[in-house]
Amino acid sequence: MRLLSIFPTGLRGVITLVLMVVVLCFWFVVMLPGVLLRCVPIHRVQRLASRFCVWIATCWVGSNVLLLRALHPVRWKIEIDGELDLNHSYLLISNHQSWADILIIFDAFHRKTPFARFFMKRDLLWVPIVGQVCWAMDMPFMTRKSGAADLETTRRACEVYREVPVTVVNFLEGTRFTPAKHAQMQSPYARLLRPKAGGIAYTLNAMGDQFAGILDVTLFYQPTQRALAWSWLCGEQADLRMHVRVRPVPVELAQGAAREHLHGWLHDVWQEKDARLTTTP
């Protein structure tokens, strides 16, 4: 029995959210000196500040892991096909269904791979605490409107990521899956939107030789009538599943293969992921 099991479902979600915000605020206060130092226009100071912020963020993730398991039952089934190494960099690609995907990925890979960096919408830069923390840890903020600007943002981020092991996370669909978006996009996949190749193309070109592998993540939520993130906060996703396939980085992609080749590779990966999502109960 977990601490919140005696409360109604909705109240469990409210209590979980409030406690997670309290934990976030606590670690933000601890991290604040690093965030401020990150503003100093001296490269070495910025790098040290960023690493300090990542260390504090790792502690925050660990606190969330403990908190979630104290509040709710966690029987997640995580299958990993391959070996993970905390001292090597990875490119992680995943289907995207909810903002909870980010926290679940943090949880699942905590101290198994280097701290994750996400490609984020630029609007999130202005979200209090979250935006400033992610900026301090060198996460790239994408406009989603200017391809040239986003590629330049990716290039700068990849230059920084060459200095320390990282897990670069890219939700290739570019947005969360919804039936409406699926229909509008006329996606050929049953449970996925079309993958976008621009960001991953530049990341592979810039860092392909640095990645120990591509972590192909497929995340399965349990059926619910609630929004997925709210369902997760309420403790309804105790039996969610995740499949991770550690793929080798195709040599031709790391060497800047033609865009058509990348699209073909992504299509094969997405077909396999879609089949897994469709057939797994």
C-alpha positions in Angstrom: 0.0 0.0 0.0 1.3 3.5 -0.9 0.7 6.7 1.0 -2.0 8.0 -1.3 -3.9 4.8 -1.8 -6.7 5.8 0.7 -7.5 9.1 -1.2 -9.9 9.5 -4.1 -8.2 9.5 -7.5 -8.4 13.2 -8.3 -7.1 14.2 -4.9 -4.2 11.8 -5.4 -3.3 13.7 -8.5 -3.5 17.1 -6.8 -1.3 15.9 -3.9 1.2 14.4 -6.2 1.4 17.5 -8.3 1.8 19.8 -5.3 4.6 17.7 -3.8 6.4 17.5 -7.1 6.3 21.3 -7.4 7.6 21.6 -3.9 10.5 19.3 -4.7 11.2 21.2 -7.9 11.2 24.6 -6.1 13.6 23.2 -3.4 16.2 22.0 -6.0 15.8 25.2 -8.0 16.8 27.2 -5.0 19.9 25.0 -4.6 20.7 25.3 -8.3 20.1 29.1 -8.5 23.8 30.0 -8.0 24.7 27.8 -11.0 21.9 29.4 -13.1 23.3 32.9 -12.3 26.9 31.9 -13.0 25.7 30.5 -16.4 25.0 34.1 -17.4 28.7 35.1 -16.9 30.2 35.6 -20.4 33.3 33.4 -19.8 33.3 30.0 -21.4 35.0 28.1 -18.6 32.6 29.6 -16.0 29.6 28.7 -18.1 30.7 25.1 -18.6 31.4 24.7 -14.8 28.0 26.3 -14.0 26.2 24.0 -16.5 27.8 20.9 -15.0 26.8 22.0 -11.5 23.2 22.5 -12.7 23.2 19.0 -14.3 24.4 17.5 -11.0 21.6 19.3 -9.1 19.1 18.2 -11.7 20.2 14.6 -11.3 19.5 14.9 -7.6 16.1 16.4 -8.5 15.3 13.3 -10.7 16.4 11.0 -7.9 14.0 12.8 -5.5 11.2 12.4 -8.0 11.9 8.7 -8.3 11.7 8.3 -4.5 8.6 10.5 -4.2 6.7 8.7 -6.9 7.4 5.3 -5.4 6.4 6.5 -2.0 3.1 7.9 -3.2 2.0 5.3 -5.9 2.6 1.7 -6.8 5.2 1.5 -9.6 5.3 -1.8 -11.5 6.7 -0.4 -14.7 7.8 -3.0 -17.2 10.9 -1.7 -18.9 12.5 -4.0 -21.5 16.0 -3.0 -22.7 17.5 -4.8 -25.7 21.2 -3.9 -25.4 23.6 -2.5 -22.9 23.7 1.0 -21.4 26.7 2.9 -20.2 26.7 6.0 -18.0 30.0 7.1 -19.5 28.9 7.2 -23.2 26.7 9.5 -25.1 23.5 8.4 -26.8 20.8 9.7 -29.1 17.4 8.8 -27.8 14.3 8.9 -30.0 10.8 8.2 -28.7 7.1 8.4 -29.5 5.5 11.4 -27.8 2.0 11.3 -26.2 2.2 13.5 -23.1 4.4 16.0 -21.3 4.7 13.2 -18.7 6.9 11.4 -21.3 9.8 13.7 -20.2 9.5 12.8 -16.5 9.1 9.1 -17.2 12.2 9.1 -19.4 14.1 10.9 -16.7 13.0 8.2 -14.2 13.6 5.2 -16.4 17.1 6.2 -17.4 18.2 7.7 -14.1 21.9 6.9 -13.5 21.8 4.4 -16.4 22.7 6.9 -19.1 24.1 10.5 -19.0 21.6 13.2 -18.0 19.1 13.7 -20.8 18.9 17.0 -22.8 15.7 17.6 -24.7 14.9 19.6 -27.8 12.3 22.0 -26.5 9.8 24.5 -27.9 11.1 28.0 -27.5 7.9 29.1 -25.7 9.0 26.9 -22.7 12.0 29.2 -22.2 9.7 31.6 -20.5 8.1 29.1 -18.1 9.2 30.0 -14.6 11.9 27.7 -13.2 11.6 25.1 -15.9 12.7 27.4 -18.7 15.7 28.9 -16.8 16.9 25.5 -15.5 16.8 23.9 -19.0 18.6 26.9 -20.5 21.3 26.7 -17.8 21.8 23.0 -18.8 22.3 23.9 -22.4 19.1 22.4 -23.7 18.3 23.7 -27.2 15.1 25.7 -27.7 13.5 25.4 -31.1 11.2 27.9 -32.9 9.6 25.2 -35.0 9.1 27.9 -37.6 12.5 28.7 -39.0 14.4 25.6 -40.2 17.6 27.6 -40.6 17.4 29.0 -37.0 16.6 25.6 -35.6 19.5 24.0 -37.3 21.8 26.7 -36.0 20.5 26.0 -32.5 21.1 22.3 -32.9 24.6 23.0 -34.2 25.5 25.1 -31.2 24.1 22.6 -28.8 26.0 19.7 -30.4 29.2 21.7 -30.0 28.6 21.9 -26.3 27.6 18.3 -26.0 31.0 17.2 -27.4 32.6 18.2 -24.1 30.8 15.7 -21.8 28.7 12.5 -22.2 25.0 13.4 -22.8 21.8 11.7 -23.8 20.3 13.8 -26.6 16.5 13.3 -26.6 14.5 14.0 -29.8 10.8 13.4 -30.1 10.9 13.1 -33.8 7.1 13.6 -34.3 7.7 17.2 -33.1 4.5 17.3 -31.1 2.3 15.1 -28.9 0.2 12.5 -30.7 -3.5 13.2 -30.8 -6.2 11.7 -33.2 -6.8 15.1 -34.6 -3.2 15.8 -35.5 -2.9 12.2 -36.8 -5.8 12.8 -39.2 -4.7 16.3 -40.2 -1.2 15.1 -41.0 -2.5 12.0 -42.9 0.1 9.9 -41.1 0.6 6.5 -42.7 1.2 5.0 -39.2 -1.6 3.8 -37.0 -0.3 5.1 -33.6 2.4 7.6 -34.7 2.7 10.9 -36.4 5.2 11.3 -39.3 8.8 11.7 -38.0 10.7 14.9 -38.8 14.3 14.4 -40.1 15.8 17.9 -39.8 17.0 17.9 -36.2 18.2 14.3 -36.1 20.0 14.8 -39.4 22.1 17.6 -38.0 22.6 15.9 -34.7 23.9 12.7 -36.4 26.1 14.7 -38.7 27.6 16.7 -35.8 27.8 14.0 -33.1 27.3 10.6 -34.9 30.8 9.4 -34.1 30.3 10.3 -30.4 27.1 8.3 -29.9 27.5 4.8 -28.5 24.1 4.0 -29.9 20.6 5.2 -30.7 18.1 4.5 -27.9 14.9 3.7 -29.7 12.2 4.1 -27.0 8.6 3.0 -27.3 6.4 4.1 -24.4 3.0 2.5 -23.7 0.5 4.0 -21.4 -2.4 2.0 -19.9 -5.9 2.8 -21.2 -7.5 5.7 -19.4 -10.4 8.2 -19.8 -8.3 10.9 -18.4 -5.5 13.0 -20.0 -2.4 10.8 -19.9 -0.3 13.2 -17.7 -3.2 13.6 -15.2 -3.7 9.8 -15.2 0.0 9.4 -14.4 -0.2 11.9 -11.6 -3.2 10.1 -10.2 -1.3 6.8 -10.0 -3.2 5.1 -12.7 -0.1 4.3 -14.8 1.4 1.8 -12.3 1.7 -0.8 -15.1 2.9 1.4 -18.0 5.5 -0.3 -20.3 8.6 0.9 -22.1 10.6 -0.9 -24.7 14.2 0.3 -25.4 16.1 -1.0 -28.3 19.8 0.1 -28.4 20.4 0.5 -32.1 23.9 1.0 -33.6 24.4 4.4 -35.3 24.3 3.6 -39.1 27.7 4.6 -40.4 26.3 6.2 -43.5 24.0 8.5 -41.4 26.9 9.5 -39.2 28.8 10.4 -42.3 26.1 12.7 -43.6 24.1 10.4 -45.9 21.6 11.8 -48.3 18.3 13.0 -46.8 16.5 10.2 -48.8 18.6 7.6 -47.0 17.7 9.1 -43.6 14.0 9.2 -44.5 14.1 5.5 -45.5 15.9 4.6 -42.2 13.4 6.6 -40.1 10.4 5.0 -42.0 11.7 1.5 -41.2 12.2 2.4 -37.5 8.8 4.0 -37.3 7.1 1.0 -39.0 8.6 -1.3 -36.4 7.6 1.1 -33.5 4.1 1.4 -34.9 3.7 -2.3 -35.1 4.9 -2.7 -31.5 2.4 0.0 -30.3 -0.4 -1.6 -32.2 0.1 -5.2 -31.2 1.2 -4.8 -27.5 -1.7 -5.1 -25.2 
